Amino acid sequence: KNAAVAIIPATILADSPCRLENLPDISDVKTLTYILEDMGAKVDYLDRHTVEIDPRPVETDTVSADIARRIRASYYFLGALLGRYHKAVVPMPGGCNFGIRPIDQHLKGFAALGCDYSLDNGMIAVSSPGDLHGSSIYLDVVTVGATMNIMLAAVKARGLTVIENAAREPHIVDLANFLNTMGARISGAGTDTVKIRGVNSLRGGTYAIIPDQIEAGTYLAAVTAVGGNVLVQNVIPKHLECITGKLQDMGAKVIPFDDSIRIIRSGRLRSSTAKTRPYPGFPTDMQAQVCVCMALANGTSRMTESVYETRFFGYCSELESMGARISIESKTATVVGVEQLHGATVSAHDLRAGAALVIAGLAARGTTRVQNIHFVERGYEDLIGKLTALGADIKRIEE
Ligand code: EPZ
């Protein structure tokens, strides 16, 4: 998901059609291709996971579709439109609401490339009087969004751009690889220093999106919480080490293969401590799912959140209504493991919190009803089908 939502806007930079493969069939992807169509691009879904995008008919530097307010990733159109038109007007980002999610580092990067910006009536307008020019940018915080957005704006800027203190997530490397197949000259993606040498034009091409480390990690956490023996296919095990290390600490057995990974959990989980960090640390997007494992472990565990201070509030009280024992003090949740959770009616407040509640429902005694499941379907293709194939008794109901 987090690679696809940056690569789809990036197609605007090409001067010929792009074919994207291994796309997740999720609402965030559909929203972004809808926005492209609304701007005039030609979008053809060859199958559920393959789309052909011809950006040539796009003739606007403005994202006017109201739907763009619903997902945070709309802000990648800023960097892509700046790269193509030296101007971009995009709605202020929406998306999962856990804590304030500023974009000051994105704007700092655009300013360094020669742009001015303004924020009024819910729109962000960024523009440069002439060509964007390369620059050195030191990010004050490690931020995935700003790293990717600055990369998008810099690929066609005049000269060299250096992003220091850059984020290193696999989806950043994937965006850089996609842009380089189009003729960009990006080096260092995946390290904390990314160099982008501007080029005059980018051509279309075919590109397969990397497997989603957080989607795969969520299924690994589900097996760890519920118990079982499961092979997760079409993954890059290296990208999952930051997650499987923690699950193994807690007692799961993990066997990596070339493009799949087997996880086995039998017997009681052990308590553990975890602290979320930017990649290659333990990912904040796995905080909620691993907290469910901690809620069922033998002993007291601690989870410290270092990226989004209020992420715990999306699901901890829901888990308590299922019998979990969690107390939150500043950025740390202390989880006293219990033998068993019990079913309840709970509500998803964001994508990963919702996934964690589904996992808790699978592990609990009795039936659990998770409301607002649309949050979860934003980022997990066929969640119910995949869990049913593993033996889960789960169904979607229209309320
Ligand atoms: C991306 O969000 C992901 N979303 C998030 O995943 C993920 O949690 C996050 O990266 C961290 O890995 C997408 O890729 C669409 P950041 P993003 O910019 O880019 C602060 C999911 O569940 N910050 O890396 O918005 C910010 O407040 C979603 O799939 C600034 O201060 O995250 C946060 O504390 C949820 N100024 C930290 O940096 C800025 O200009 C990391 O944010 C930008 C960010």
Residues whose N, C-alpha, C, O or C-beta is under 5 A from the ligand:
A	BS01	EPZ	N2 V5 A73 C96 I100 R101 P102 I103 D104 Q105 H106 V141 V142 T143 V144 G145 A146 T284 D285 V307 Y308 L351 R352
